[in-house]
Amino acid sequence: MLVCIPGPAFLHEEGGSEAIRAVENQGQNCPYGVAGPNPVNTEEKGDMKTRAGAWIIICCRRDGSLLLARRSKHVRKPNFWNFFGGCLDDGESPEQAVIREVWEEARIRLRASEVVKIGRRKLHEPGRDIVRELHFYVFSTNKKPRPKLNREHSDYAWFSYDALPSKLNRPTELAVNLGIIRQTMRLVHQHGVD
């Protein structure tokens, strides 16, 4: 069982523009409905450690497909599929982390103006002394980038939302289960996200 602690998350149109921006979610979209504090970087609180990470959902507007990479034998959970991303380095913001991670893992260079934060969730798995703070971003494009993978991944593919692989790494699985990807796809289709 997971406990979800909501923070800024999910999407809305701001000021009549078509830019999608994150807004404060008072728990209504969280299936677990438990509110709590929202620290940004990795820190310790009592016996609990908070570990923050950031992942990017790369979406092709032309056909609605999503870019995922297969984890290689050189990392934990080989052959699981995931979005590009990972843990924040000390002093790094989630946005800086996701831009760095997609460059390191796929050699896709993005600018801060090209990524939009679409969600943040804090999750605690009972029995573990770690709370994971997950930050999700989207980059949408009409052209499908061709990643140059580092040793963390062995393959990549573009998937439709309805045909995602069954073996998903935990942060990607959570993005699916929490509805973040479904909502992202709907908004990309309706408005585009640039």
KEZA-133822 format. One line per field, with one value per residue: residue in three letters; x, y, z of N, C-alpha, C, O in turn. Coordinates in steps of 0.02 Angstrom, whole numbers. Layout:
<recs>
type (Ala / ...)
n_X (X / ...)
n_Y (Y / ...)
n_Z (Z / ...)
ca_X (X / ...)
ca_Y (Y / ...)
ca_Z (Z / ...)
c_X (X / ...)
c_Y (Y / ...)
c_Z (Z / ...)
o_X (X / ...)
o_Y (Y / ...)
o_Z (Z / ...)
</recs>
This chain:
<recs>
type (Met / Leu / Val / Cys / Ile / Pro / Gly / Pro / Ala / Phe / Leu / His / Glu / Glu / Gly / Gly / Ser / Glu / Ala / Ile / Arg / Ala / Val / Glu / Asn / Gln / Gly / Gln / Asn / Cys / Pro / Tyr / Gly / Val / Ala / Gly / Pro / Asn / Pro / Val / Asn / Thr / Glu / Glu / Lys / Gly / Asp / Met / Lys / Thr / Arg / Ala / Gly / Ala / Trp / Ile / Ile / Ile / Cys / Cys / Arg / Arg / Asp / Gly / Ser / Leu / Leu / Leu / Ala / Arg / Arg / Ser / Lys / His / Val / Arg / Lys / Pro / Asn / Phe / Trp / Asn / Phe / Phe / Gly / Gly / Cys / Leu / Asp / Asp / Gly / Glu / Ser / Pro / Glu / Gln / Ala / Val / Ile / Arg / Glu / Val / Trp / Glu / Glu / Ala / Arg / Ile / Arg / Leu / Arg / Ala / Ser / Glu / Val / Val / Lys / Ile / Gly / Arg / Arg / Lys / Leu / His / Glu / Pro / Gly / Arg / Asp / Ile / Val / Arg / Glu / Leu / His / Phe / Tyr / Val / Phe / Ser / Thr / Asn / Lys / Lys / Pro / Arg / Pro / Lys / Leu / Asn / Arg / Glu / His / Ser / Asp / Tyr / Ala / Trp / Phe / Ser / Tyr / Asp / Ala / Leu / Pro / Ser / Lys / Leu / Asn / Arg / Pro / Thr / Glu / Leu / Ala / Val / Asn / Leu / Gly / Ile / Ile / Arg / Gln / Thr / Met / Arg / Leu / Val / His / Gln / His / Gly / Val / Asp)
n_X (42 / 25 / 53 / -3 / 53 / -7 / 49 / 100 / 22 / -42 / -142 / -186 / -262 / -186 / -226 / -293 / -203 / -122 / -26 / 21 / 17 / 78 / -22 / -78 / -131 / -255 / -268 / -378 / -357 / -279 / -269 / -255 / -271 / -201 / -137 / 16 / 183 / 293 / 441 / 582 / 714 / 819 / 809 / 818 / 695 / 665 / 654 / 631 / 680 / 681 / 681 / 713 / 665 / 663 / 570 / 545 / 413 / 410 / 326 / 253 / 167 / 109 / 69 / 34 / 116 / 226 / 390 / 492 / 621 / 717 / 783 / 952 / 1061 / 1154 / 1104 / 990 / 840 / 839 / 783 / 660 / 547 / 557 / 527 / 643 / 751 / 787 / 869 / 885 / 1031 / 1137 / 1084 / 1019 / 882 / 720 / 685 / 810 / 871 / 795 / 822 / 960 / 966 / 897 / 985 / 1105 / 1063 / 1004 / 1054 / 976 / 950 / 874 / 794 / 753 / 638 / 570 / 518 / 384 / 317 / 216 / 170 / 183 / 220 / 220 / 269 / 249 / 301 / 237 / 330 / 453 / 587 / 589 / 530 / 472 / 491 / 419 / 441 / 364 / 382 / 340 / 383 / 336 / 327 / 330 / 415 / 500 / 623 / 784 / 855 / 1022 / 1080 / 1147 / 1243 / 1146 / 1030 / 964 / 887 / 761 / 592 / 443 / 283 / 106 / -16 / -110 / -43 / 67 / 219 / 217 / 308 / 355 / 464 / 466 / 439 / 383 / 277 / 201 / 166 / 79 / -21 / -67 / -132 / -68 / -6 / -115 / -190 / -95 / -84 / -212 / -214 / -105 / -154 / -268 / -217 / -82 / 84 / 209)
n_Y (-59 / 112 / 275 / 427 / 590 / 740 / 877 / 1022 / 992 / 907 / 981 / 1136 / 1265 / 1422 / 1589 / 1601 / 1569 / 1445 / 1380 / 1254 / 1238 / 1194 / 1175 / 1207 / 1066 / 1015 / 887 / 829 / 759 / 655 / 484 / 432 / 532 / 598 / 729 / 824 / 885 / 966 / 955 / 1005 / 953 / 805 / 750 / 723 / 676 / 647 / 475 / 455 / 468 / 581 / 561 / 637 / 642 / 664 / 650 / 639 / 651 / 615 / 663 / 634 / 745 / 728 / 592 / 552 / 467 / 398 / 413 / 288 / 203 / 53 / -23 / -66 / -212 / -167 / -94 / -78 / -173 / -228 / -231 / -173 / -45 / 133 / 312 / 442 / 498 / 529 / 531 / 684 / 784 / 849 / 1009 / 1034 / 1084 / 1010 / 1033 / 1064 / 941 / 851 / 897 / 878 / 738 / 684 / 724 / 656 / 521 / 503 / 591 / 696 / 860 / 981 / 1136 / 1241 / 1313 / 1226 / 1122 / 1069 / 1072 / 947 / 873 / 825 / 715 / 644 / 494 / 359 / 201 / 89 / 12 / 41 / 157 / 270 / 412 / 448 / 581 / 629 / 708 / 761 / 797 / 865 / 854 / 902 / 867 / 884 / 811 / 657 / 630 / 547 / 451 / 439 / 319 / 298 / 188 / 149 / 113 / -4 / -3 / 87 / 144 / 200 / 216 / 191 / 260 / 165 / 48 / 23 / -50 / -197 / -214 / -97 / 24 / 84 / 233 / 266 / 177 / 225 / 352 / 313 / 243 / 343 / 426 / 528 / 519 / 493 / 611 / 703 / 662 / 692 / 833 / 870 / 829 / 912 / 1045 / 1051 / 1058 / 1164)
n_Z (0 / -38 / 26 / -20 / -26 / -62 / -165 / -257 / -407 / -551 / -682 / -763 / -863 / -873 / -849 / -972 / -1071 / -1175 / -1110 / -1000 / -830 / -667 / -523 / -354 / -271 / -174 / -124 / -185 / -305 / -270 / -246 / -120 / -29 / 79 / 164 / 182 / 231 / 111 / 72 / -32 / -74 / -43 / 121 / 300 / 417 / 574 / 591 / 459 / 290 / 156 / -14 / -162 / -334 / -514 / -665 / -842 / -956 / -1117 / -1256 / -1413 / -1507 / -1632 / -1650 / -1525 / -1452 / -1326 / -1261 / -1200 / -1108 / -1101 / -959 / -930 / -908 / -821 / -716 / -574 / -578 / -716 / -886 / -860 / -906 / -922 / -896 / -937 / -809 / -634 / -472 / -378 / -377 / -245 / -196 / -314 / -415 / -450 / -585 / -643 / -621 / -702 / -830 / -835 / -815 / -930 / -1027 / -989 / -993 / -1120 / -1211 / -1255 / -1276 / -1180 / -1144 / -1004 / -1034 / -1115 / -1045 / -943 / -785 / -722 / -616 / -443 / -317 / -155 / -87 / 23 / 63 / 169 / 299 / 251 / 273 / 196 / 112 / -44 / -153 / -294 / -446 / -592 / -763 / -925 / -1096 / -1249 / -1423 / -1602 / -1678 / -1665 / -1552 / -1566 / -1456 / -1390 / -1305 / -1139 / -1031 / -941 / -1003 / -1122 / -1234 / -1327 / -1356 / -1439 / -1374 / -1378 / -1267 / -1232 / -1252 / -1168 / -1103 / -996 / -892 / -794 / -723 / -554 / -532 / -658 / -667 / -560 / -610 / -710 / -634 / -547 / -631 / -696 / -822 / -908 / -892 / -938 / -1073 / -1119 / -1107 / -1188 / -1310 / -1321 / -1306 / -1337 / -1278 / -1252)
ca_X (0 / 61 / 21 / 12 / 49 / -10 / 82 / 81 / 15 / -92 / -135 / -241 / -243 / -174 / -234 / -319 / -153 / -122 / 28 / -4 / 58 / 60 / -59 / -82 / -184 / -271 / -282 / -435 / -338 / -238 / -312 / -246 / -299 / -167 / -97 / 76 / 232 / 321 / 510 / 603 / 771 / 827 / 823 / 796 / 648 / 659 / 679 / 613 / 719 / 645 / 725 / 679 / 685 / 624 / 564 / 514 / 370 / 421 / 266 / 249 / 100 / 85 / 33 / 17 / 158 / 269 / 457 / 516 / 685 / 724 / 841 / 1002 / 1084 / 1202 / 1069 / 937 / 780 / 852 / 727 / 601 / 543 / 544 / 542 / 710 / 751 / 822 / 875 / 914 / 1096 / 1136 / 1077 / 989 / 809 / 691 / 690 / 880 / 884 / 765 / 859 / 1024 / 955 / 881 / 1047 / 1151 / 1038 / 980 / 1084 / 925 / 961 / 814 / 800 / 701 / 577 / 538 / 489 / 329 / 304 / 146 / 148 / 229 / 189 / 262 / 242 / 282 / 282 / 242 / 382 / 516 / 600 / 601 / 475 / 496 / 459 / 423 / 424 / 354 / 383 / 324 / 411 / 299 / 360 / 302 / 467 / 522 / 696 / 816 / 903 / 1086 / 1075 / 1206 / 1244 / 1089 / 975 / 985 / 843 / 706 / 537 / 386 / 224 / 43 / -37 / -148 / 0 / 129 / 244 / 192 / 360 / 373 / 500 / 419 / 413 / 341 / 216 / 161 / 138 / 21 / -72 / -94 / -169 / -29 / 5 / -179 / -207 / -47 / -103 / -273 / -196 / -62 / -199 / -312 / -184 / -11 / 124 / 273)
ca_Y (0 / 175 / 334 / 483 / 655 / 785 / 942 / 1051 / 936 / 907 / 1032 / 1179 / 1321 / 1481 / 1654 / 1597 / 1547 / 1373 / 1351 / 1214 / 1251 / 1157 / 1213 / 1174 / 1015 / 1007 / 818 / 801 / 713 / 602 / 428 / 414 / 588 / 614 / 790 / 826 / 934 / 955 / 979 / 997 / 908 / 749 / 771 / 676 / 701 / 592 / 413 / 451 / 505 / 599 / 557 / 669 / 626 / 697 / 611 / 677 / 616 / 643 / 645 / 658 / 771 / 704 / 528 / 538 / 414 / 414 / 383 / 252 / 169 / -10 / -23 / -116 / -260 / -133 / -56 / -115 / -187 / -231 / -246 / -134 / 16 / 194 / 378 / 464 / 536 / 500 / 569 / 751 / 794 / 900 / 1079 / 1038 / 1087 / 956 / 1051 / 1055 / 869 / 817 / 919 / 843 / 666 / 667 / 732 / 602 / 455 / 497 / 642 / 742 / 924 / 1021 / 1198 / 1248 / 1338 / 1173 / 1072 / 1095 / 1028 / 925 / 840 / 810 / 671 / 613 / 428 / 318 / 131 / 66 / -37 / 70 / 220 / 321 / 444 / 469 / 640 / 619 / 766 / 740 / 851 / 843 / 887 / 877 / 886 / 853 / 766 / 607 / 628 / 481 / 451 / 404 / 293 / 281 / 118 / 134 / 87 / -47 / 6 / 135 / 135 / 245 / 176 / 226 / 255 / 103 / -11 / 28 / -116 / -219 / -208 / -26 / 43 / 112 / 300 / 266 / 142 / 271 / 403 / 282 / 227 / 404 / 462 / 585 / 511 / 501 / 683 / 734 / 647 / 731 / 904 / 877 / 822 / 970 / 1110 / 1049 / 1084 / 1185)
ca_Z (0 / -40 / 53 / -65 / 7 / -120 / -167 / -321 / -453 / -603 / -733 / -782 / -906 / -832 / -880 / -1040 / -1119 / -1184 / -1071 / -945 / -771 / -607 / -473 / -289 / -270 / -103 / -108 / -220 / -359 / -242 / -228 / -51 / 8 / 141 / 155 / 223 / 211 / 44 / 63 / -101 / -84 / 2 / 190 / 351 / 467 / 621 / 563 / 389 / 242 / 95 / -72 / -218 / -402 / -566 / -726 / -896 / -1003 / -1184 / -1294 / -1482 / -1519 / -1697 / -1645 / -1455 / -1423 / -1269 / -1265 / -1141 / -1117 / -1064 / -914 / -950 / -857 / -777 / -664 / -540 / -618 / -788 / -931 / -845 / -947 / -883 / -923 / -918 / -748 / -577 / -410 / -379 / -346 / -192 / -216 / -380 / -417 / -491 / -656 / -663 / -621 / -759 / -889 / -831 / -823 / -999 / -1066 / -972 / -1011 / -1189 / -1253 / -1279 / -1242 / -1171 / -1106 / -953 / -1066 / -1153 / -1000 / -902 / -727 / -724 / -556 / -388 / -267 / -103 / -75 / 74 / 63 / 238 / 312 / 228 / 307 / 145 / 77 / -110 / -181 / -366 / -487 / -662 / -813 / -993 / -1155 / -1307 / -1485 / -1663 / -1704 / -1616 / -1544 / -1567 / -1401 / -1390 / -1237 / -1100 / -1009 / -898 / -1043 / -1177 / -1292 / -1318 / -1403 / -1433 / -1358 / -1367 / -1197 / -1224 / -1264 / -1129 / -1082 / -931 / -842 / -786 / -663 / -505 / -544 / -718 / -647 / -518 / -654 / -742 / -585 / -517 / -683 / -721 / -894 / -941 / -892 / -983 / -1142 / -1136 / -1115 / -1247 / -1367 / -1324 / -1308 / -1350 / -1222 / -1281)
c_X (44 / 20 / 43 / 2 / 50 / 29 / 61 / 78 / -39 / -97 / -197 / -216 / -236 / -184 / -256 / -267 / -157 / -64 / -3 / 43 / 33 / 24 / -61 / -142 / -197 / -293 / -339 / -416 / -295 / -281 / -307 / -267 / -266 / -123 / -36 / 124 / 264 / 391 / 533 / 659 / 774 / 844 / 798 / 748 / 636 / 691 / 667 / 659 / 675 / 696 / 687 / 708 / 640 / 627 / 528 / 474 / 380 / 365 / 270 / 176 / 68 / 44 / 17 / 60 / 205 / 336 / 476 / 581 / 685 / 788 / 888 / 1020 / 1132 / 1170 / 1017 / 877 / 793 / 789 / 661 / 604 / 530 / 553 / 612 / 704 / 789 / 825 / 905 / 983 / 1090 / 1131 / 1042 / 913 / 783 / 697 / 761 / 896 / 856 / 800 / 926 / 1016 / 941 / 941 / 1094 / 1128 / 1022 / 1012 / 1031 / 933 / 896 / 832 / 743 / 635 / 539 / 506 / 437 / 317 / 230 / 124 / 203 / 190 / 241 / 229 / 283 / 256 / 292 / 293 / 450 / 525 / 615 / 535 / 503 / 456 / 472 / 399 / 419 / 349 / 362 / 362 / 372 / 329 / 323 / 351 / 489 / 598 / 721 / 869 / 967 / 1096 / 1143 / 1199 / 1185 / 1031 / 1001 / 944 / 793 / 652 / 484 / 324 / 162 / 24 / -72 / -106 / 67 / 153 / 220 / 244 / 385 / 411 / 453 / 396 / 367 / 274 / 171 / 130 / 77 / -35 / -104 / -131 / -131 / -19 / -61 / -198 / -159 / -66 / -164 / -255 / -151 / -106 / -242 / -274 / -114 / 25 / 192 / 319)
c_Y (62 / 229 / 392 / 548 / 707 / 848 / 974 / 995 / 950 / 976 / 1076 / 1231 / 1382 / 1544 / 1652 / 1575 / 1471 / 1340 / 1314 / 1223 / 1210 / 1202 / 1173 / 1127 / 1001 / 936 / 787 / 752 / 655 / 544 / 409 / 470 / 605 / 675 / 788 / 878 / 916 / 984 / 965 / 947 / 853 / 774 / 717 / 710 / 643 / 531 / 407 / 494 / 521 / 599 / 584 / 647 / 661 / 655 / 652 / 630 / 650 / 617 / 675 / 680 / 742 / 640 / 509 / 485 / 442 / 378 / 352 / 217 / 105 / -8 / -80 / -163 / -228 / -94 / -102 / -121 / -187 / -254 / -214 / -71 / 76 / 257 / 396 / 507 / 500 / 547 / 638 / 749 / 848 / 970 / 1088 / 1042 / 1027 / 971 / 1043 / 980 / 835 / 835 / 883 / 769 / 647 / 677 / 674 / 535 / 448 / 546 / 684 / 806 / 964 / 1084 / 1202 / 1271 / 1284 / 1119 / 1105 / 1046 / 1011 / 890 / 830 / 768 / 649 / 547 / 391 / 248 / 106 / 10 / -14 / 138 / 277 / 346 / 467 / 529 / 637 / 682 / 743 / 802 / 821 / 887 / 859 / 906 / 854 / 803 / 719 / 609 / 556 / 481 / 414 / 381 / 284 / 210 / 100 / 102 / 47 / -36 / 62 / 120 / 188 / 201 / 220 / 215 / 188 / 40 / -4 / -41 / -133 / -210 / -136 / -16 / 84 / 183 / 304 / 232 / 187 / 326 / 376 / 274 / 289 / 447 / 520 / 579 / 521 / 575 / 721 / 724 / 687 / 804 / 916 / 874 / 885 / 1035 / 1109 / 1075 / 1101 / 1212)
c_Z (0 / -7 / 10 / -27 / -48 / -109 / -231 / -372 / -503 / -635 / -739 / -830 / -862 / -873 / -952 / -1091 / -1126 / -1148 / -1012 / -886 / -711 / -558 / -408 / -290 / -196 / -86 / -148 / -275 / -334 / -220 / -155 / -4 / 73 / 130 / 201 / 198 / 144 / 38 / -8 / -110 / -32 / 72 / 237 / 398 / 515 / 591 / 487 / 346 / 182 / 39 / -132 / -285 / -452 / -630 / -779 / -941 / -1070 / -1229 / -1364 / -1495 / -1583 / -1690 / -1573 / -1422 / -1369 / -1276 / -1198 / -1159 / -1074 / -1023 / -933 / -893 / -807 / -719 / -630 / -587 / -693 / -825 / -912 / -888 / -902 / -925 / -901 / -855 / -693 / -519 / -421 / -348 / -293 / -221 / -283 / -374 / -458 / -566 / -682 / -668 / -683 / -824 / -892 / -846 / -896 / -1044 / -1052 / -999 / -1085 / -1237 / -1290 / -1240 / -1241 / -1132 / -1056 / -983 / -1104 / -1109 / -955 / -845 / -726 / -660 / -506 / -338 / -217 / -86 / -22 / 69 / 134 / 245 / 288 / 261 / 257 / 117 / 11 / -133 / -256 / -402 / -559 / -706 / -880 / -1042 / -1214 / -1371 / -1543 / -1693 / -1648 / -1611 / -1545 / -1513 / -1418 / -1318 / -1204 / -1075 / -964 / -937 / -1103 / -1240 / -1276 / -1369 / -1389 / -1425 / -1357 / -1294 / -1184 / -1232 / -1228 / -1109 / -1011 / -876 / -839 / -721 / -619 / -520 / -605 / -703 / -605 / -560 / -691 / -691 / -553 / -569 / -713 / -797 / -932 / -946 / -938 / -1055 / -1163 / -1149 / -1175 / -1309 / -1376 / -1339 / -1335 / -1287 / -1252 / -1229)
o_X (96 / -42 / 103 / -51 / 102 / 41 / 10 / 125 / -77 / -61 / -253 / -155 / -277 / -154 / -240 / -284 / -192 / -53 / -47 / 104 / -26 / 40 / -48 / -198 / -154 / -331 / -348 / -456 / -278 / -326 / -350 / -279 / -301 / -75 / -36 / 110 / 262 / 401 / 509 / 652 / 737 / 889 / 761 / 759 / 601 / 749 / 689 / 676 / 636 / 747 / 635 / 768 / 586 / 679 / 486 / 498 / 360 / 358 / 288 / 130 / 8 / -10 / -10 / 43 / 220 / 338 / 475 / 595 / 658 / 842 / 866 / 997 / 1149 / 1206 / 1002 / 865 / 761 / 748 / 610 / 658 / 497 / 580 / 637 / 657 / 818 / 789 / 946 / 994 / 1043 / 1169 / 1036 / 883 / 820 / 711 / 771 / 931 / 891 / 807 / 948 / 1054 / 969 / 948 / 1122 / 1168 / 1026 / 998 / 1040 / 925 / 867 / 879 / 691 / 582 / 482 / 470 / 446 / 308 / 187 / 64 / 262 / 134 / 299 / 169 / 345 / 195 / 348 / 298 / 500 / 476 / 650 / 489 / 554 / 394 / 529 / 343 / 464 / 316 / 365 / 371 / 374 / 352 / 289 / 331 / 495 / 633 / 685 / 923 / 968 / 1117 / 1192 / 1152 / 1174 / 989 / 1054 / 964 / 786 / 665 / 480 / 313 / 165 / 46 / -63 / -130 / 119 / 112 / 204 / 226 / 429 / 393 / 405 / 335 / 318 / 222 / 110 / 73 / 28 / -92 / -163 / -158 / -159 / -24 / -61 / -220 / -180 / -65 / -166 / -280 / -158 / -96 / -251 / -297 / -87 / -5 / 228 / 375)
o_Y (64 / 229 / 405 / 560 / 719 / 871 / 956 / 956 / 998 / 1022 / 1055 / 1241 / 1392 / 1551 / 1697 / 1563 / 1438 / 1280 / 1340 / 1215 / 1194 / 1262 / 1113 / 1147 / 976 / 925 / 726 / 708 / 610 / 553 / 372 / 457 / 626 / 672 / 753 / 912 / 858 / 1033 / 919 / 901 / 854 / 816 / 672 / 768 / 595 / 533 / 359 / 550 / 478 / 632 / 556 / 635 / 684 / 628 / 694 / 577 / 708 / 556 / 733 / 639 / 732 / 634 / 455 / 460 / 502 / 320 / 385 / 203 / 104 / 6 / -135 / -154 / -258 / -66 / -156 / -78 / -149 / -292 / -226 / -46 / 70 / 257 / 369 / 546 / 448 / 597 / 649 / 715 / 888 / 988 / 1145 / 1008 / 999 / 926 / 1017 / 959 / 794 / 793 / 861 / 740 / 598 / 642 / 645 / 496 / 392 / 544 / 704 / 807 / 980 / 1085 / 1170 / 1251 / 1295 / 1076 / 1161 / 986 / 1055 / 878 / 828 / 786 / 636 / 544 / 393 / 236 / 101 / -34 / -46 / 172 / 324 / 307 / 502 / 528 / 643 / 705 / 710 / 851 / 761 / 947 / 798 / 963 / 803 / 758 / 739 / 592 / 510 / 508 / 366 / 420 / 264 / 174 / 41 / 68 / 63 / -57 / 82 / 87 / 215 / 155 / 278 / 167 / 159 / -15 / -23 / -86 / -88 / -201 / -116 / -45 / 114 / 194 / 341 / 255 / 188 / 346 / 413 / 295 / 287 / 500 / 558 / 629 / 555 / 598 / 767 / 771 / 713 / 834 / 967 / 912 / 909 / 1076 / 1161 / 1112 / 1056 / 1232)
o_Z (34 / -11 / 5 / 1 / -78 / -53 / -259 / -380 / -498 / -618 / -723 / -837 / -817 / -927 / -991 / -1149 / -1088 / -1154 / -978 / -894 / -706 / -554 / -407 / -307 / -161 / -39 / -147 / -291 / -372 / -179 / -129 / 55 / 119 / 91 / 252 / 149 / 123 / 2 / -40 / -150 / 17 / 79 / 217 / 417 / 498 / 569 / 456 / 365 / 160 / 42 / -151 / -291 / -434 / -648 / -763 / -962 / -1079 / -1238 / -1373 / -1493 / -1586 / -1720 / -1561 / -1368 / -1367 / -1296 / -1147 / -1217 / -1019 / -1050 / -949 / -836 / -757 / -677 / -655 / -629 / -730 / -799 / -945 / -903 / -851 / -980 / -852 / -848 / -705 / -516 / -466 / -298 / -294 / -266 / -307 / -333 / -498 / -606 / -737 / -714 / -714 / -868 / -945 / -886 / -921 / -1095 / -1099 / -1024 / -1112 / -1297 / -1347 / -1179 / -1293 / -1092 / -1065 / -960 / -1124 / -1135 / -932 / -856 / -730 / -652 / -523 / -319 / -235 / -72 / -24 / 70 / 158 / 202 / 304 / 275 / 274 / 102 / 10 / -134 / -279 / -391 / -584 / -689 / -890 / -1033 / -1226 / -1372 / -1536 / -1730 / -1590 / -1658 / -1526 / -1523 / -1456 / -1275 / -1237 / -1094 / -951 / -908 / -1130 / -1295 / -1218 / -1420 / -1334 / -1464 / -1338 / -1262 / -1131 / -1219 / -1256 / -1100 / -971 / -818 / -876 / -669 / -643 / -520 / -605 / -725 / -614 / -548 / -701 / -704 / -535 / -551 / -753 / -832 / -983 / -999 / -974 / -1095 / -1219 / -1197 / -1209 / -1357 / -1432 / -1379 / -1355 / -1249 / -1274 / -1244)
</recs>
